[in-house]
Amino acid sequence: MTIKTDDNTAGDIDAEQTVSALFKLLSHHRRRIAVQYLATQAGTTSVSDVADQIALLEGEHTHDRYERICTSLIHIHLPMLADGGAIEYDSDQEVVELRDQAADMLPYLKLADT
């Protein structure tokens, strides 16, 4: 086993920042559900479909709950996932699509399920 003695190289910092950014993106259960759901969809998916899926998985599929989920997706979770490069988010059309780069996230999501 090799032991690193110099953790200050640029490669180490970039890798640490990447892992930290990934964990931040996956830190909220609604973002994890959204990514998992989008991974099962081909092409673009409506924000309302993502909100429906979250409401079902949270176990409370009322109209009020659905509206609160839509609001949190539109104002917090989807922009954060888009900024992190995981999804393409068209706020005008209210559609999202998982980016190819997000495939790297899926193994972490599987670990989180266990």
C-alpha positions as CSV (number, residue, x, y, z in Angstrom):
1,M,0.0,0.0,0.0
2,T,1.4,3.4,-0.9
3,I,1.1,6.3,1.4
4,K,0.8,9.8,-0.1
5,T,3.0,12.4,1.7
6,D,2.1,15.3,-0.5
7,D,-1.6,16.1,-0.7
8,N,-1.1,19.6,-2.1
9,T,-0.8,18.7,-5.8
10,A,-3.3,20.3,-8.2
11,G,-4.6,16.8,-9.2
12,D,-5.5,16.0,-5.6
13,I,-7.2,19.3,-5.0
14,D,-9.3,18.9,-8.2
15,A,-10.3,15.3,-7.4
16,E,-11.3,16.4,-3.8
17,Q,-13.3,19.3,-5.2
18,T,-15.0,17.0,-7.7
19,V,-16.0,14.5,-5.0
20,S,-17.1,17.3,-2.7
21,A,-19.2,18.8,-5.5
22,L,-20.7,15.4,-6.3
23,F,-21.6,14.8,-2.6
24,K,-23.2,18.2,-2.4
25,L,-25.3,17.6,-5.5
26,L,-26.5,14.3,-4.0
27,S,-26.9,15.5,-0.5
28,H,-30.7,16.1,-0.8
29,H,-33.0,13.2,-1.3
30,R,-35.1,15.0,-4.0
31,R,-32.0,15.6,-6.1
32,R,-31.1,11.9,-5.7
33,I,-34.6,10.8,-6.7
34,A,-34.6,13.2,-9.7
35,V,-31.3,11.9,-11.0
36,Q,-32.4,8.2,-10.5
37,Y,-35.7,8.9,-12.2
38,L,-34.1,10.8,-15.1
39,A,-31.7,7.9,-15.6
40,T,-34.7,5.7,-16.5
41,Q,-36.1,8.2,-19.0
42,A,-35.1,8.6,-22.7
43,G,-34.8,12.2,-23.8
44,T,-36.4,15.1,-22.0
45,T,-38.8,14.8,-19.1
46,S,-41.2,17.3,-17.8
47,V,-40.6,18.8,-14.4
48,S,-44.2,17.8,-13.5
49,D,-43.3,14.1,-14.1
50,V,-40.2,14.4,-11.9
51,A,-42.4,16.1,-9.2
52,D,-45.0,13.3,-9.5
53,Q,-42.3,10.6,-9.0
54,I,-40.9,12.4,-5.9
55,A,-44.4,12.8,-4.4
56,L,-45.1,9.1,-4.9
57,L,-41.8,8.1,-3.3
58,E,-42.2,10.5,-0.4
59,G,-45.6,8.8,0.2
60,E,-47.8,11.9,0.2
61,H,-49.2,12.6,-3.2
62,T,-51.6,15.4,-2.5
63,H,-52.0,18.4,-4.7
64,D,-50.5,20.7,-2.1
65,R,-47.4,18.5,-1.7
66,Y,-47.0,18.2,-5.4
67,E,-47.0,22.0,-5.8
68,R,-44.4,22.4,-3.0
69,I,-42.2,19.8,-4.7
70,C,-42.5,21.6,-8.0
71,T,-41.5,24.8,-6.4
72,S,-38.5,23.3,-4.7
73,L,-37.4,21.6,-7.9
74,I,-37.8,24.8,-10.0
75,H,-36.1,27.1,-7.5
76,I,-33.5,25.0,-5.8
77,H,-32.8,21.4,-7.0
78,L,-32.9,21.6,-10.8
79,P,-30.8,24.7,-11.0
80,M,-28.3,23.1,-8.7
81,L,-28.2,19.9,-10.7
82,A,-27.8,22.0,-13.9
83,D,-25.0,24.1,-12.5
84,G,-23.3,20.9,-11.4
85,G,-23.5,19.6,-15.0
86,A,-25.8,16.6,-14.2
87,I,-28.8,17.8,-16.2
88,E,-29.9,20.1,-18.9
89,Y,-32.7,22.2,-17.6
90,D,-34.9,24.4,-19.8
91,S,-36.9,26.5,-17.3
92,D,-39.0,28.1,-20.1
93,Q,-40.2,24.7,-21.3
94,E,-40.1,23.2,-17.8
95,V,-38.2,20.1,-19.1
96,V,-35.1,18.3,-17.9
97,E,-32.7,15.8,-19.4
98,L,-29.9,13.8,-17.7
99,R,-26.5,14.6,-19.3
100,D,-24.1,11.9,-20.2
101,Q,-21.7,13.1,-17.5
102,A,-24.3,12.2,-14.9
103,A,-23.6,8.5,-15.5
104,D,-20.6,8.9,-13.1
105,M,-23.1,9.7,-10.3
106,L,-25.2,6.5,-10.7
107,P,-22.8,4.2,-8.8
108,Y,-22.9,6.6,-5.8
109,L,-26.7,6.6,-5.9
110,K,-26.7,2.8,-5.8
111,L,-24.4,2.9,-2.7
112,A,-26.8,5.4,-1.1
113,D,-29.7,3.0,-1.5
114,T,-28.0,0.2,0.4
